[in-house]
């Protein structure tokens, strides 16, 4: 069997963020046909079909070096191996996220971090045997980066695999939600390139207009201790209207919080990052059949609008977000239609379907 090592510096286990979730499901799917090893930070999760090794261990490095195919993000420890069949997963536009962080948290350390990430990206684009983008816009962005640095573009399209994210329902019963007014949920972190404050302003408008509603920020302390998953959220909303979960929800239990929501909030500011990101939190909404309120711009909002999965609003407009919330509460027929569309597209984003291009590329290696 082909030996495949999947490596991520992220944590896998009970609580996982996007990169860890993605690596875990890649391993599960590829292990159906390959000899798979997952190298990850604090690998705690149980699995019967692939080996797990600790990120940074000598055993993990050996597994990366010995693999027939290495699938990983372009971390320095991965790039140092110079694997001839490295598949670099570029689904997370880190360089654009860091640009937004620098606007609100300017520091020499962060500038250095961004410079290092640009360098790693350049090496990956030049040397990757295959490259993974989550959407065509990402691939076009990386093409522009590569070409601007004098990179060879002949045969460029043949090197790329398009792999978005998967929708995994996990556990949905029993619900963790307390009975009460309609709930809008903000899952995942509240990063600087998003707009959590806009959700607070919008829920205040809805409630002040006489319509009971609640807003839950689900992503508390990040599963990777060195990552701060929240930005400051202010507001004068009454107690019980804006709720904050203090911890990151266990991956297999997130449906117990999300499935009962009236809608999922996916708001961002108008930035370069927004146009390139795919918004991994969208796939939880698809998995659990929860309509989406999304800011215009980017692959995720385009999918929501094209497939009728919810309502797309203009970035920065609290009134348009509030109007979308009111419609989700009051228009049962519209809401039910969104749920039907979510259920219709869900099979398209099963992890088995999403990972198929990667499995095919490895089979042809």
Beta strands, then each sheet from edge to edge (+ up, - down):
strand 1: 3-11
strand 2: 35-41
strand 3: 51-54
strand 4: 69-72
strand 5: 86-89
strand 6: 130-133
strand 7: 160-162
strand 8: 183-186
strand 9: 214-217
strand 10: 242-244
strand 11: 263-266
strand 12: 292-295
strand 13: 310-313
sheet 1: 3+ 2+ 1+ 4+ 5+ 6+ 7+
sheet 2: 10+ 9+ 8+ 11+ 12+ 13+
end
